Amino acid sequence: MILSNWSLDADETTYAVIADHMLNGAVLYKDVIDIKQPGIFLIFALIQIIFGKSILVIRLITVLFISGSAFFLYRAKRHLQLGFSSAFLSAIVFILMCNFYFGFASNAENFFLFFISFGIYRFLTAFNPLQYLTAGLIFGLAFIIKQLAIFDFAAVGLFFLISSIVKKEFIQQFSHMALMVIGFFIPFACVHLVYFWKGYYDYYHFVTYVAPGNYMNPKEWSATLAFLLKGILVYLPFFILGLLSLTSKTWSKKTLWFIGLLLIFDLLAVSFTGMAHPHYYLQLSYPVSFAVGMIGSLPWVMRLMSKRYMVAALSAIGLVYMIFLFHFYYKRYVVRPNYTKELALYAENVMPQNATLYAGDAPQFLYWYLDKTSPTPYVHSTLMMRDAHIQTLEIDVEKELVRIFNTEPDFIILSEEYRYGWFKEMVTNSYRKIGKEGDFEFYKQKSGDGNSE
């Protein structure tokens, strides 16, 4: 993640740009729009308040969140008395799963999984009403980062319900369940109250209750199954080790049910929206890494681990794996050309500091790097380019592009294959092409010399 610290990917940049605009007075869901709940933007805003604009800091904070998730996973397994080896191995596997396929970006999953892991630990160790309320509150914080966190909370709640019925403690535990549910909805309710109090509730209501229904993309079961199978293939070594762990006698029926429910609900979460976004697979990290760690308690594994040569062999394997990761990311993010970086440097060279910009379908990273205000609330460059996003947010693209054009930005950037030819024709009539970088063409207003090159 640190090696790839020159530029942010599309989702990261959206969080950073929206957070930056919010710090400059923009109202989330009115002046800047995204379908996610406010938690992720508040995290990025807090990072910028404390550390300023720094890609490296964003990545390091993400590393801390991942490490925190692994720590609470370790603490949960220690509380369940599953042994140091099992707990430590699960923590390491969790970190590996977060770097195995998506180790180059600060995804929302990296942040809400911290609160899931913390919430599970708080739930397992709770013994009084306040602690059950706190457990629900922690899960609620995960939910206002990304709504799919509700699947983990539902799995924990169902486990709690089943175990209380089996132990014939339903009446005694009902108040604790109710407190967890209340705690879960406290952050969500607070967001509602803030938007209602500020007079912007209609905007929040649309993004929270209307847009997600538009976002759903019902697929044939075969397509959904193919997406899930791809996720299993991505993490195949971990799934194989997880299945192997089932031979461990340290699994109790209670623990097996708990992790089984988490895995089932997380698989549902991954496929729920019908959108095939690979970073959704990260939500599988907790239950899979929990299971993989159980191989540390297998007798033959413990016997092998007692041998000095095995410790040396595992250390060597770990070192080789670290070298592989370093080499992979070095080639991918240091040696390979960074087109976003080249585009940003070119834009910085041709645009005066006080010039206004509409980046069109170019990476929205340009707004953040150049310290520009987006003239459209649809910050993510694909929101007006892809039919699924247009349908989700009910965007009147023609009206919005005309409105942007009428704001008379000093510079406009459009790709050679820009989707809306009529808009590009409007631009070429009033702007002159001043250059090209990669697939993107730079246009500057023909009239006026207030912002000359």
N, C-alpha and C positions, 0 to 999 in steps of 0.2 A: 504494500500500500504506500509505503514511503517512497519507493522507487518511482511510483507513478504519480508523483506529487506536482507535476507541472500544471496539468489541467484537470478539471472536474468532468465527470461524465454527465449525460443529459439530466438524469434525475437529481444528482448532487447539485448541479448548477441551478436547477429550478428551486431547490430548497434554499440555496445561498442567495440567489437573486431576489426571491420573494422575501426572505428574512431581511435583506439589505433594504428593500423598498419599505417594509414594515417599520424599520428603524427610522426611516425618513418620512413617516406619517401615513403610508399607504394602509388601507383597511383590507385585511385578508378576506377574500371571497367577493369583494366589491371592486377594489382597485387592482388587485392581483388575484388570479384565480387558479386553483388546483383542486383536485377531487379529494386530496388527503385531509385528514383532521389536523388541527393547528399544532399538535405536539412537536412534529418534526421541524416545523418552521421556527417554533419557539426555541428549540435546541440550537439550531443554526444561528438564530439571532443572539442568543446568550453567548455562544462561542465568539461571535463578531464583537459583541460589547466588551468582552474581557480581553480578547487577543487581537482584535482587528481582523482584517481580511488576510487569511493565511491558509493556503491549501494544505500545507504540511500540518498545521495545527488541527484542521478538520480531520485529517487522516489519523493523527495521533489520538485525538479524542475518541474516534471510532474504535481504535485499537483498545483503548481503556474500557469502552463499553463491552466489547467482545470479551476482554479479560474478566470483567466484572460478571458477565453471564457465566463464564466458565467457573469462576470462584463460587458463585451461589449454587451451581450444579454440584460442585465438589462438596460444599457444605450440606446440601440436601442428602447426598449419598452417605456422608459421614453420620448424619443424624439417623439415617435408616440402618446404621451399623453394618454397612456393606463392605467395610474394610478400606484401608488407605489405598491399596493398589487399584481397586475397582474405581474409587472416587477420583483418584489422580488421573488414571487412564481416561476416564470419561471427560474430564476437563481438557486434557490434551487433544482428544479426538474432536471435541466441540470446536476448539480453536482451529484444528486442521480442516474441519468441514467448512468453516467460515472463510478459509483461505484457499481451499482446494479448487474452487471453480469461480468464486466471485471475490477474490482477494484484492481487487483493484479499485473498489468503489465503496463509498459510505452509503449503503442501502438503508432504507427505513427499517428493514428487518434487523439489521445489526443493532439498532437502538431499541426497538420494542421487545426484542428477545431478552434484553437485559432485565426489563421489568417482568417479563414472563418468568425468567429464571428466579429472580428475586421473590416474585409473588408465590411461586411454588414452594420455595424454601420457607417463606413466612407461613404459608398454609400448613406445611408439614410440621412445623415447630410450634404452631399456635395452641394455646391451652386456655385462654381467657377471651371474653367478648371483644375487648379492644384489639387484640392481636388478629382475630378473625376479620374485624372491620378493616384493619390495616392491610391484611392480605388482599381483600377485595379492592381496596383503594389502589394498591400497587398494580393489580391487573387493570384497573380503570385507567391508569396512566399509560399503560401499553395500548389500550384501546384508542385513546385520543392521539396516538402517534399513527396507528394504522388499524382500521376497523377489523381486519382479519384476526386480530388478537382475541376477539370474542370466542373463537373456536377453542383456544387453549383454556380460557376461563370456563367454557361450557364443559370441556372434558374433565376439568378438576371438579366442577360442580356436580357432574353426573357421578363421578367416582365417590365424592363425599356422600351423595344421596344413597347410592347403592351400599356403600360400606356401613352407613348408619342403619339402614334397613336390615342388612344381614346381621349386624350386631344387636339388633332390636333396641337401638338408641335414637330412633328417629325423633321422638318427642323431645328428648334432651338436646339433640343437635340441631333441631329446627331453628332455634334462635340464632345459632352460629351461622347457619346457612343464610338466613335472612340478613344478618349483618354483613356477610360477604357480598351479597347482592347489592345492598345499600351502598357499601363502600365502592363497589365497582362503578356505580352510576354517579357517584359524587363528582369526579372530574368532568364527566360528560354533561352533567346538569350545570356545573359552573360555567362551562363554555356557552351553553344555551342562555344562561342568565346574563352573561357579559354582552352577548350580541343583542339580546332583547333590551338591556339597559342602554346600550349605545345607539339603538335604533336601526341596527343592521340585521335584524333576525331573518328577514326574508331571504337575504343572500346566503346566510348560513343554512337555512332550511332547505334551499334548493340543492346546495352541494351535499348536504347530509342525507336527505331523504328522497330527492328526485333524481339527481345525477347518478347515484349508484345503481338505480333501477335501469337507467339508460345504458350504463356501463356494462351491464351483464350481457354476455355474448353466448347465448345457448348454442352449444355445439353437439354434434352427434356423439353418442357415447364412445364411439371408436376413436374420435379425435381427442377426447378427454383422457381416455385410457392410454393413448399413445403419448400424451404429454406427461402423464404420471410415470409411465414406463421409462421415458427419457430421464426423468429425475432419478429414478432408481438406478439406471445405468450410470448416470453421472457420479452417484455415490455408491456404486456397486461394491467396491472393497469394504466399505463401512457396513452395508446391508448384509454382506456375507458374514462378516465378523459378528454382527448383531444376531444373526440366525445361529451362529456357532455358540454364542453365549447362552442360548436357551438350554444347552446341556448342563449348565452350571446348577448345582443344587442349592446355591445361595438365593436363587429366585424364590421369593414367597409368592403365594397366590395373590396377595394384596398388591405387592409391587408389580407383578406381571400384569394384573388388571389395570393398574394405574398407567403404566407406560404404554400398554396396548391401546387404551382409550386415547391417550395423547397422540399416538401415532395415527390412529384412525381419523381423529378430528383434524389433525394437521394435514393429512392427505386430502381430506374434504376441503380444507381452507385453500390448499394449493390449486385445486381444480374448481373452486366455487364460482369465480367470476367468469370462467370460460376463456379468459385471456391467457395466452401462452407466454407469460413473462418468466424467464428462467430464474430470476432472483427470488421468485416465490419459493423455490426449493429450500431456501435457507431456513424456512419455518420448520423443516423436518430435523434440523440439527439437534434439538434438545432430546427428543425421545430416542433417536438413533444413537447418539453418543452415549446416552445413559445406558442403553442396552449393550453397546460395544464394550463399555468398561467392565461389564460383568465377566468377560473372559479372564480378567485378572484374578478371579477367584477359582478358576478351574484347577483341579489338582495338578494336571500335567503342565499347565502354564506356570503354576507356583513352583513346581520342581525345576522347570527350566530356568525360571527367574532366579533361583537360588544358586545357579552356576555362574561363576565369575565370567566365563567366556560369553555367556548370553548377555550379560550386562554390557560387555565390550562390543558384542555384535549389534545389539540394539542401539548403542551409542553411535556406532559407525553408520548404521542404517539411517538414523536420525540426521547425522551430519550430511550424508549423501542426499537425503531428501531436502535439507535446507539449501544445499548447493544447487540442486535442481531448481527449486523455487526461485532462488536468486538469479540463476541463469535465465530462466523463463521470463521473469518480469524485467530483467535487464534488457533482454532482446526485444521484448514487447513494448517497453515504455521508454527506454533510453536510446537504444540503437535504432529502432524503427522510427521513421519520420512521424512527428506529431503534427498532424494537419491542423488541429484546432490551435495549437501553439503558433504555427506559421501564419494562420489566418488572423489571430489576435495581434501578432507583432506587425503584420502588414497594416491592419486597421489602425493600430496605434501610430504608425508612421505617417499615414495619409490624412488622419483626422485631427483637427485642432482639439485642444482639451475641452473647450466649451461647446463643441458641436453636438447637435442632437442626432440620434440614430434610430432607425428601424432596421433590425437585423434580419427581417424576413424569415426565410427558412434556414438561415445560418445558425450555428450553435449559440444558444442563449448565454453561453459562457462569456461572450463578448460584452454583454451588458455589465456583468460582474467585474471582469478584468479591466474594462475601460471606464468603469464607474459611471455608466450611463443609465438613465431611466427608461424603462421599456414604455413605448407609447401605447401599448396594448396590455390589457390585463391578462391576456393569454400568453404568459411568459414562455412556456415550453414551446419550442419552435414547431413541434409536430401537431399542436392542438388544432390549428387551422389547416393542416395539410392532410390529415388522415380522417376518413369518414367516421371511424369508430369514435374518435375524440369529438368530432363535430356533433355527432348524434348525442353523445354523453352530456355535453355542456350546452346543447341546443344553440349552437353558435350560428348567427346569420353572417356568414363569411363575407358576402359582398358588402353588406352594410358596415361591417367592422373594418374592412380594408379601405373603403372610401373614407371612413372617419379618420383612420390613420393617415391616409394621404392628405387629408385636409388639415392635419396638424403641421404639415410642411416640415418634416424632419430634414435636417441638413444633408444627411447621408442615408442611403438605402442600400442594403445588400440583398441580392437575390441570386439563387443558383441558376445555372444555364438551363436546367430543366424545371424551372419554377412552374408549379401546378397551374396557376391562374394567369393565362396569357393576356387576358384583358387588363389585368392590373399591371403587368410588366410593360404593356404598351403605354399605359398612363404614365408610368415612371419614365420611360425613354422619351416621352414627349416633353416632360418638364425637367428632366435631369439629364446630365451628360455622364457617360461612362468614363471613369477616370482610371480604371485598372481592373485587374483580375488576379485572384489568388486561388489556385486549385480550381474547384468547380464553381466558385462564387465570384460574381461581378459586383464591383463597387460603383455606385452612382452618387453624383453630387448635384445639388440644385444648380440650374443654369443661371437663374436670376439672383441678384443680391451678392454682395461681397463682404458681408459682415463676418463670415467664417471662411475666409479664403485659406487655401492650402499653404 
